[in-house]
Amino acid sequence: MTCAAGHIVCVMSDATSPQEPSAQEAPDFDAMTRDIAEVPAVEVIVTVAVNLMSAAAVKLGLTEDGDDHKDLDEARKLVHALAGLLDASTTEISSFHAAPLRDGLKSLQLAFREASLVPDEPGQGPGEKYTGPVHG
């Protein structure tokens, strides 16, 4: 599977498909490397954060399809990874970028708490290791 996010292209192998891509379908790794080299680190970090947020929202059932894709175990992992990324990159990205990402993270953490049948203890929810306890 090939996906594009802005100028960043990622390639994931499809474990269910035993066939190799044909020469016409093979990605141009030299072109992808050049594209990635032109993207500022802040843009890469923000893009990854937005992708994590989007995936977490889907797994929390916050999309139009709602419960069709809801999986709180998967959502926990995504929210935790997002919190870790934001914690690690907080000094690397400006508050212009960080503030809305932190707001989104908090919204996801609150949505997780609301969706859980047995809520985590304060400070034990996804990503709260990095953000501290999240209260509504």
C-alpha positions in Angstrom: 0.0 0.0 0.0 1.4 3.4 -0.9 0.1 6.6 0.8 0.9 10.2 0.4 0.8 13.0 3.0 1.8 16.3 1.5 5.2 15.7 0.0 5.9 12.7 2.2 5.3 9.3 0.8 5.3 6.1 2.9 5.3 2.6 1.6 3.9 -0.2 3.7 4.0 -3.8 2.7 0.8 -5.7 2.3 1.3 -8.9 4.2 -1.8 -10.5 2.6 -0.5 -10.0 -1.0 2.2 -12.5 -2.0 2.8 -10.8 -5.3 5.6 -8.2 -5.8 4.7 -4.9 -7.5 5.4 -4.8 -11.2 8.1 -2.4 -12.5 5.3 0.1 -13.5 3.9 0.1 -9.9 7.3 0.2 -8.1 7.8 3.5 -6.2 10.6 5.8 -7.3 12.6 5.9 -4.1 15.1 8.4 -5.5 12.2 10.9 -6.1 10.7 10.2 -2.7 14.1 10.8 -1.0 14.4 14.1 -2.8 10.8 15.1 -1.7 11.4 14.2 1.9 14.7 16.1 1.9 12.8 19.3 1.0 10.3 19.1 3.8 11.2 20.9 7.1 11.3 18.8 10.2 8.4 20.7 11.8 6.2 19.8 8.9 7.1 16.2 9.2 6.4 16.2 13.0 3.0 18.0 12.5 2.0 15.7 9.7 2.7 12.6 11.8 0.9 14.1 14.7 -2.2 14.9 12.6 -2.1 11.3 11.2 -2.0 9.9 14.7 -4.9 12.2 15.8 -7.0 11.2 12.8 -6.3 7.5 13.4 -7.1 7.8 17.1 -10.4 9.6 16.3 -11.4 6.7 14.0 -10.5 4.1 16.6 -12.5 6.1 19.3 -15.6 6.0 17.0 -15.6 9.7 16.5 -16.1 9.5 12.8 -19.3 9.3 10.7 -19.2 5.5 10.7 -18.8 5.6 14.5 -18.9 2.2 16.1 -17.9 0.4 12.9 -14.2 1.1 13.5 -14.2 1.6 17.3 -11.4 -0.2 19.0 -10.3 1.3 22.4 -7.2 -0.8 22.6 -5.9 0.6 19.3 -7.1 4.1 20.3 -5.1 3.9 23.5 -1.9 3.1 21.6 -2.4 5.9 19.1 -3.2 8.5 21.8 -0.2 7.4 23.9 2.1 7.6 20.8 0.7 11.1 20.0 1.4 12.3 23.6 4.9 10.9 23.4 5.6 12.6 20.1 4.3 16.0 21.3 6.2 15.7 24.6 9.4 14.8 22.8 9.0 17.6 20.2 7.6 20.4 22.3 10.9 22.3 22.2 11.4 21.6 18.5 8.1 23.0 17.2 6.7 26.5 17.9 3.7 27.1 20.1 1.9 28.1 16.9 2.0 24.4 15.9 2.1 22.8 19.4 -0.9 24.5 21.0 -3.6 23.1 18.6 -2.0 19.7 18.7 -2.0 19.7 22.5 -5.7 20.8 22.4 -6.5 17.9 20.0 -4.6 15.5 22.2 -6.6 16.6 25.3 -9.9 16.2 23.4 -8.9 12.7 22.4 -7.9 11.8 25.9 -11.3 13.1 27.2 -13.1 11.2 24.5 -11.2 8.0 25.4 -12.2 8.5 29.1 -15.8 9.0 28.1 -15.8 5.9 25.8 -14.3 3.6 28.4 -16.7 1.4 30.3 -14.2 1.3 33.2 -12.3 4.6 33.2 -8.6 4.7 34.0 -7.5 6.2 37.3 -6.4 9.8 36.9 -2.9 9.9 35.4 -3.2 6.4 34.0 -5.1 7.1 30.8 -3.5 7.1 27.4 -0.7 9.6 27.2 -1.3 10.9 30.7 2.3 9.7 31.5 3.4 12.7 29.4 0.6 15.2 30.0 -0.4 14.5 33.6 -4.0 13.7 34.5 -6.7 14.9 32.1 -10.0 16.2 33.6 -13.1 17.3 31.8 
